[in-house]
Amino acid sequence: MHERLTTQSYAFRSPFETTSAKPLLVCFSHLRWDFVWQRPQHLLSRAVKHYDVLIVEEPIFKSGVSAHMDVSERPQGVTVAVPILPEGLAHEDVIAEQHDLIEGMIGREATGSRVFWYYTPMAMAFTSDLECDLCIYDNMDELSLFRGASQQLIDLENALFARCDLVFTGGMSLYEAKRHRHRSVHGFPSSIDFQHFSQARSLQADPVDQEKIPHMRLGFFGVIDERMDIDLLASVADLRPDWHFVMIGPVVKIDPASLPQRSNIHWLGGKSYNELPHYLAGWDVGFMNFALNESTKFISPTKTPEFLAAGVPVVSTPITDVVRPYGEKGLVEIAKDAAEVVAKVEAIRARPKEPWLAKVDRHLASGSWDKT
C-alpha cells in the first residue's frame, strides 16, 4: 500500500521552497503511474536522480467531495498527484478546477528551474498560462488516431507544438511523421530493461494460474484494447486447437464480451511488472497480434525488445516499428494473417535457438533505458 496524502492534510511545496537542490520536473500524463509499467515509468523513475519529479494524472470524479488533490509518494521516488473532483461538473469547470489545483501546488510563476513534461496535449487546456523554463513533449503515441480522439485533442497538440522546446517520439515511424512539425524533434524508441526481462531465461516455476496450461504456449502481455486483432487470435486458435494462447493484460476501451472465448485461449488479466518474467519464462513463442489500423500506425511496442530479452521468439503482425529493425534483422518473424502466423511459429520451432539468441543479444546490447 502507498501512503495516501491529500491537500486536505498535505500541501505540495515546490522543492525551491525547501532545501532541495534539484530542479522540478512536472509531468502531465494521460496514463496512471500504477497502471502498466511502460515508457513514462521507465524514463521518469530514472529522472529522479536529477529532478524532483511530480506526476499529474487525469482527474477522478467522486460524489460528495470538494475539489482537492490526492498526493502520494511512490517507491521509485516520484510524487503522484491526482485531482479529485465532484461528479457532474461542466467541462469548463473541470478545466478550471484542474488549473487551480495545479497552480496551488506549484505556483503560476516558476520560482526556480522548472521543466514541464507532457504526455498528453489535453493538459494544455489547464496549464498553458503556467510558467516553465523548459517544455518537453514526449510523444509516445499518435493519440489523435486512437478511438474516441477529439478535434480538441488535435487543436491542443498544435498548441503544445507551438509552446514546447523539445519533442521526443516513442518510435521512428512517429519521428518521421512529426519531424517537420517542430524545429527540434528527436526519435527515442522504447528501450529495454534487459536485466529484468532476462530473468525469464532461468526461471523454472510457473505461476499458479499458468502451470496447468499445456504447451505449446503462445503469449501476449500488454494493454488489451482496439489495437489488438482479436479476430486474428481467434483464427489462429481455431487453426491450431492444440496450441494454447496466454493473454495477459487489462482490457481497456473494448467490451470484454467481445474477446474470443476458446478452450485454448486463456485470459489471465493484468499482472505486475515484477511478475512478467515469471510468465514469459513458460512461453514458447510471443504473439504480438496487433491490428493494422489507425491506432497502430505509429506504435513502437515496448514489448518487442522485452520478449527478446526474455529469450522468447516472437511472431508479430507487420507493425512498421517492428518490421524495422526487428523483422529486417531476423530477430522477429512477421506474419500478415493466420496461415502465416502458423507457418512462422512452426518455422521457429524447427530452427535452433542458440544462433538466433546470440543475434538478439548483440542487438539488445546497443540500447537500454539508462542510455535513452
C-alpha positions in Angstrom: 0.0 0.0 0.0 1.2 3.5 -0.8 0.7 6.1 1.9 -2.1 8.4 0.6 -1.7 12.1 1.3 -4.2 14.8 0.2 -4.1 18.5 0.0 -6.5 18.5 2.9 -3.7 17.4 5.1 -0.6 18.0 2.9 0.3 20.9 0.6 2.9 20.1 -2.0 5.7 22.7 -1.9 8.0 23.3 -4.8 11.4 22.0 -4.0 12.7 25.5 -4.4 10.7 26.5 -1.3 12.6 23.8 0.6 16.2 22.7 0.8 16.1 20.6 -2.4 18.8 21.5 -4.8 17.1 19.7 -7.7 15.0 21.4 -10.3 11.3 20.4 -10.5 10.0 18.3 -13.4 6.2 18.3 -13.7 4.8 15.6 -15.9 1.3 15.8 -17.3 0.2 12.2 -18.1 -2.9 10.5 -19.5 -1.5 7.2 -18.1 -1.8 6.2 -14.5 1.5 5.6 -12.8 0.2 2.4 -11.2 -1.5 1.0 -14.4 1.0 -0.6 -16.7 4.8 -0.1 -16.4 5.8 1.5 -19.6 7.7 4.3 -21.2 6.8 7.1 -18.7 7.7 5.0 -15.7 11.0 3.8 -17.2 12.1 7.4 -18.0 10.8 9.3 -15.1 11.9 6.8 -12.4 15.4 7.5 -13.8 14.8 11.2 -13.9 14.6 11.3 -10.1 18.4 11.2 -10.0 18.4 14.7 -11.4 14.9 16.2 -10.7 12.2 16.3 -8.1 9.5 14.6 -10.3 5.8 15.4 -9.9 3.4 13.3 -12.0 0.0 15.0 -12.5 -2.6 12.5 -13.6 -6.1 12.9 -15.1 -8.9 13.6 -12.6 -11.0 11.1 -10.7 -14.7 12.0 -10.1 -16.4 11.2 -6.9 -19.8 12.1 -5.4 -20.0 14.3 -2.3 -16.4 15.6 -2.4 -14.9 19.0 -2.7 -12.2 19.5 -5.3 -8.8 18.6 -3.9 -5.5 17.0 -4.9 -4.7 13.5 -3.8 -0.9 13.4 -3.4 1.2 10.3 -2.7 4.8 9.1 -3.0 5.9 6.1 -4.9 8.9 3.8 -4.1 10.6 4.9 -7.3 11.0 8.4 -5.8 8.3 10.2 -7.8 5.3 12.1 -6.4 1.9 11.4 -8.0 -0.9 14.0 -7.8 -4.5 13.1 -8.8 -7.2 15.8 -9.0 -10.3 14.6 -7.1 -13.3 16.4 -8.5 -17.0 16.3 -7.7 -19.2 14.4 -10.2 -21.4 16.4 -12.5 -19.1 19.3 -13.2 -19.4 21.1 -16.6 -16.4 20.7 -18.9 -15.3 24.3 -18.3 -15.4 23.7 -14.6 -13.3 20.5 -14.9 -10.7 22.5 -16.7 -10.8 25.4 -14.2 -10.6 23.1 -11.2 -7.6 21.3 -12.5 -5.9 24.6 -13.3 -6.5 25.9 -9.8 -5.3 22.7 -8.1 -2.1 22.6 -10.1 -1.4 26.3 -9.7 -2.0 25.8 -5.9 0.7 23.1 -5.8 3.4 24.6 -8.0 2.5 28.3 -8.4 1.8 30.2 -11.6 5.3 31.6 -11.8 8.5 29.5 -11.7 10.4 30.4 -8.6 13.3 28.2 -9.7 14.3 26.0 -12.6 11.2 24.1 -13.7 10.5 21.6 -16.5 7.1 20.7 -17.9 7.0 17.2 -19.5 3.8 16.4 -21.4 2.5 13.0 -22.4 -1.0 14.4 -23.2 -1.7 17.6 -25.2 -5.1 17.7 -23.3 -3.2 19.1 -20.3 -2.5 22.3 -22.3 -6.1 23.3 -21.6 -5.3 24.0 -18.0 -1.5 24.6 -17.9 -0.8 27.0 -20.8 -0.5 30.0 -18.6 1.8 28.4 -16.0 5.4 29.3 -16.4 8.2 26.8 -17.1 11.9 27.1 -18.1 11.8 24.2 -20.5 8.8 22.5 -22.1 9.0 18.9 -23.5 6.5 16.8 -25.4 7.4 13.1 -25.2 5.1 12.0 -28.0 4.9 8.2 -27.3 1.8 7.5 -29.4 -0.3 9.2 -32.1 -3.1 9.9 -29.8 -5.2 11.6 -32.4 -5.7 8.3 -34.2 -6.9 6.4 -31.1 -10.6 5.5 -30.8 -12.6 8.5 -29.5 -10.0 11.1 -30.2 -11.5 14.6 -30.5 -10.8 17.7 -32.6 -9.9 19.4 -29.3 -7.0 16.9 -28.8 -5.7 17.8 -32.3 -6.0 21.6 -31.6 -4.3 21.3 -28.2 -1.4 19.2 -29.7 -0.9 22.1 -32.2 -0.7 24.5 -29.3 1.7 22.2 -27.5 4.0 22.0 -30.6 3.9 25.8 -30.6 4.9 26.1 -27.0 7.4 23.2 -26.4 11.2 23.5 -26.8 11.8 19.8 -27.5 9.8 16.9 -28.9 10.7 13.3 -28.3 9.0 10.5 -30.2 8.4 6.9 -29.0 9.4 5.4 -32.3 11.0 6.1 -35.6 7.8 6.0 -37.7 6.3 8.6 -35.4 9.5 10.6 -35.7 9.2 10.6 -39.5 5.6 11.8 -39.2 6.4 14.6 -36.7 9.9 15.7 -37.7 8.6 18.6 -39.8 6.2 20.0 -37.2 8.8 21.3 -34.9 12.3 22.7 -35.1 13.7 20.2 -32.6 12.2 16.6 -32.9 14.2 13.6 -31.7 13.4 10.0 -32.1 13.9 7.9 -28.9 12.3 4.4 -29.5 11.3 2.5 -26.4 14.2 0.6 -25.0 14.7 -2.4 -22.7 15.3 -3.2 -19.0 17.4 -6.2 -20.0 18.3 -7.4 -16.5 14.6 -7.5 -15.5 13.3 -9.5 -18.5 16.3 -11.7 -19.0 15.4 -13.4 -15.6 12.9 -15.3 -17.7 15.7 -17.3 -19.3 16.5 -19.1 -16.0 13.2 -19.1 -14.0 11.7 -22.5 -13.7 8.5 -22.4 -11.6 5.2 -21.5 -13.4 2.8 -19.0 -11.8 -0.2 -20.8 -10.3 -2.7 -19.6 -12.9 -0.4 -20.7 -15.8 1.0 -24.0 -14.5 -1.8 -26.2 -15.8 -1.9 -24.6 -19.3 -0.4 -27.1 -21.7 2.4 -26.4 -24.1 2.7 -25.2 -26.8 2.1 -21.8 -25.4 1.9 -18.5 -27.3 1.8 -15.5 -25.1 0.9 -11.8 -25.2 1.3 -9.2 -22.4 0.1 -5.5 -22.5 -3.0 -3.4 -22.7 -5.8 -5.3 -24.5 -7.7 -2.6 -26.5 -8.6 -1.6 -30.0 -5.0 -2.2 -31.1 -5.3 -5.9 -30.7 -6.5 -8.0 -33.6 -8.8 -10.4 -31.7 -10.1 -11.9 -35.0 -6.6 -13.0 -35.9 -6.2 -14.5 -32.4 -9.4 -16.5 -32.8 -8.4 -17.7 -36.3 -5.0 -18.9 -35.2 -6.5 -20.6 -32.2 -9.0 -22.4 -34.4 -6.3 -23.5 -36.9 -4.2 -25.0 -34.1 -6.5 -26.1 -31.2 -3.6 -27.9 -29.6 -1.7 -24.6 -29.2 -2.6 -22.5 -26.1 -2.7 -18.7 -26.0 -1.9 -17.0 -22.8 -3.2 -13.4 -22.8 -2.1 -11.1 -20.0 -3.2 -7.5 -19.5 -6.1 -5.2 -18.6 -9.0 -4.8 -21.0 -9.5 -1.2 -21.9 -11.9 0.7 -24.2 -13.3 -2.5 -25.7 -16.1 -4.7 -24.4 -14.7 -7.8 -22.6 -17.6 -9.7 -24.0 -16.1 -9.2 -27.5 -12.9 -11.2 -26.7 -12.9 -14.6 -28.3 -13.6 -17.5 -26.0 -11.9 -20.8 -26.8 -10.7 -23.7 -24.6 -7.2 -22.8 -25.8 -7.3 -19.1 -25.2 -6.6 -18.1 -21.6 -7.4 -14.5 -20.4 -5.4 -14.1 -17.2 -5.9 -10.4 -16.6 -3.4 -7.8 -15.6 -0.1 -8.7 -13.9 2.5 -6.5 -12.2 5.8 -5.6 -14.0 7.7 -7.7 -11.5 5.5 -10.8 -12.3 6.0 -10.7 -16.1 9.3 -12.6 -16.3 7.8 -15.5 -14.4 5.0 -15.8 -17.1 7.3 -15.3 -20.1 9.6 -18.0 -18.8 6.9 -20.5 -19.6 6.1 -19.3 -23.1 7.3 -21.0 -26.2 6.6 -18.1 -28.6 5.5 -14.5 -28.1 2.5 -13.4 -30.2 2.1 -9.7 -31.0 -1.3 -9.8 -32.8 -1.7 -6.1 -33.3 -4.4 -4.9 -35.6 -3.4 -2.9 -38.7 -5.5 0.2 -38.1 -5.2 3.9 -37.5 -4.3 3.4 -33.8 -1.3 1.2 -34.6 0.0 3.2 -37.5 2.8 4.7 -35.5 3.2 2.5 -32.4 6.6 1.2 -31.3 5.7 -1.6 -28.9 8.0 -1.7 -25.8 7.2 -5.4 -25.5 9.2 -6.3 -28.7 12.7 -6.0 -27.0 11.2 -7.2 -23.8 10.2 -10.5 -25.4 13.6 -10.8 -26.9 15.4 -10.1 -23.6 13.3 -12.9 -22.1 14.6 -15.2 -24.8 11.2 -15.7 -26.2 10.9 -15.9 -30.0 8.3 -13.6 -31.5 5.7 -13.6 -34.3 4.2 -10.1 -35.0 1.9 -8.6 -37.5 3.6 -6.1 -39.8 3.8 -3.0 -37.5 6.3 -0.6 -39.1 8.5 -0.2 -36.0 8.6 -3.9 -35.5 9.4 -4.7 -39.2 12.2 -2.0 -38.9 14.5 -3.1 -37.4 13.5 -6.3 -35.8 11.9 -8.1 -38.8 14.6 -6.9 -41.2 17.3 -8.2 -38.9 15.7 -11.6 -38.5 15.0 -11.1 -34.8 11.2 -11.2 -35.1 9.1 -13.1 -37.6 6.4 -11.1 -39.4 3.0 -12.5 -40.4 0.1 -10.9 -42.1 -2.7 -13.5 -41.5 -3.5 -16.6 -39.5 -1.9 -19.0 -42.0 1.3 -17.1 -42.0 1.3 -17.0 -38.2 1.1 -20.7 -38.1 3.8 -21.1 -40.7 6.1 -18.7 -38.9 5.6 -20.4 -35.5 6.3 -23.8 -36.9 9.5 -22.3 -38.5 10.6 -21.0 -35.1 10.0 -24.4 -33.6 12.1 -26.1 -36.3 15.2 -23.9 -36.1 18.0 -24.0 -33.5 17.5 -21.3 -30.8 21.1 -20.5 -29.9 22.2 -18.7 -33.1 19.0 -16.6 -33.0 19.5 -15.7 -29.3 23.1 -14.7 -29.9 22.0 -12.3 -32.6 19.3 -11.0 -30.3 21.8 -10.3 -27.5 24.1 -8.4 -29.9 21.2 -6.2 -30.9 19.9 -5.5 -27.4 23.4 -4.7 -26.1 23.3 -1.4 -28.1 20.4 0.0 -26.1 18.9 0.4 -22.6 16.6 2.8 -20.8 19.6 4.2 -18.9 21.2 5.1 -22.3 17.9 6.6 -23.5 
